[in-house]
Each structure stands twice: as structure tokens, then as C-alpha cells.
Amino acid sequence: MLSEQYATSYSHDPAQHVIIVVCETGPRSPLRGELPARLLLDAALHLVGIDVAPDTPDRLVMMLGAHENVAQVVDNVRVHIENGGRTVLLHGPFANLVAAGANPYVP
């Protein structure tokens, strides 16, 4: 079964090259630490979702917007998972792939 959750907060600090996506509800995941991922981006390079450990049975998909908004997928990204899969950190050069500023999909 695919574990998909919707983000409740989004923070992007381009100066520090860090994006933090949090989901305060939903099932816990056994995933933790540094893991491979795919970024799901819209046409303006806003983050629509993060597909964590996509080739494992414990795969986690953290969505910020609707699947229909995905215009491109970026493979071979690394993310850091904390808090039972409820916090996803995207850092370094991978954070620079995402448009700076507020995310239009998370209030």
C-alpha cells in the first residue's frame, strides 16, 4: 500500500539551501535518515510532492498539491526524514532545484 500524506507546512530558506516539509497527521513511517527521493515539480518549479524511497516497500509520498500539477520529475535526489516520516528536509543543491519563496499549494 502506498503511504501518501499531505503537507501541513512548508518552509524554504534559499540562503541556507534548506526546505522543510511537515505533515502533522497521517500514518507514521519506518523511514528515517538520509534517503533517495524524487521531486515532483510543477511548470514553475514549485514543489508539488516528494516521493521518498520510491523503490522500497516503505515508500512514502509527501504531497503538497494535486498530482495533476506535476509537470516534471527530478530523480536521484537525497532527502532527510525525521519524526516518523512526518518531516522531510531537502537540503544543499537539491533545495536549489525548487523555486524560491512561498509554495502555492500549502496554506
Residue pairs with C-beta under 8 A, 6 or more apart in sequence:
2 59
2 61
3 27
3 29
3 58
3 59
3 60
3 61
3 85
4 60
4 61
4 62
4 63
5 23
5 25
5 26
5 27
5 60
5 61
5 62
5 63
5 85
5 86
6 23
6 26
6 62
6 63
6 64
7 21
7 22
7 23
7 62
7 63
7 64
7 105
7 106
8 22
8 23
8 24
8 25
8 106
9 20
9 21
9 22
9 24
9 106
10 19
10 20
10 21
10 22
10 47
10 64
10 102
10 103
10 105
10 106
11 18
11 19
11 20
12 18
12 19
12 95
12 98
12 100
12 101
12 102
12 103
13 19
14 95
14 96
14 100
17 91
17 92
17 93
17 95
17 96
18 89
18 90
18 91
18 95
19 47
19 89
19 90
19 91
19 95
19 98
20 87
20 88
20 89
20 90
21 47
21 50
21 62
21 64
21 87
21 88
21 90
22 83
22 86
22 87
22 88
23 62
23 85
23 86
23 87
24 86
26 86
27 85
28 84
28 85
28 86
29 58
29 60
29 81
29 84
29 85
29 86
30 58
30 85
31 52
31 53
31 58
31 60
31 81
31 85
32 81
32 82
32 84
32 85
33 80
33 81
34 78
34 79
34 80
35 52
35 53
35 78
35 79
35 80
35 81
36 52
36 53
36 54
36 55
36 76
36 77
36 78
37 50
37 51
37 52
37 53
37 54
37 77
37 78
37 79
37 88
38 50
38 51
38 54
38 73
38 74
38 75
38 77
39 47
39 49
39 50
39 51
39 73
39 74
39 77
39 90
39 94
39 97
39 98
40 47
40 48
40 49
40 50
40 51
40 63
40 67
40 70
40 73
41 47
41 48
41 70
41 71
41 72
41 73
41 74
41 97
41 98
42 48
42 65
42 69
42 70
42 71
43 71
43 72
44 99
45 97
45 98
45 99
46 65
46 98
46 99
46 103
46 104
46 105
47 64
47 90
47 98
47 99
47 103
47 105
48 63
48 64
48 65
48 66
48 67
48 69
48 70
48 105
49 61
49 62
49 63
49 64
49 65
49 67
49 70
50 61
50 62
50 79
50 88
50 90
51 59
51 60
51 61
52 59
52 60
52 61
52 62
52 79
52 81
52 85
52 88
53 59
53 60
60 81
60 85
62 88
64 103
64 105
64 106
65 104
65 105
66 105
69 105
74 97
77 90
77 94
77 97
78 94
79 88
79 89
79 90
79 94
80 88
80 89
80 91
81 87
81 88
81 89
82 89
90 98
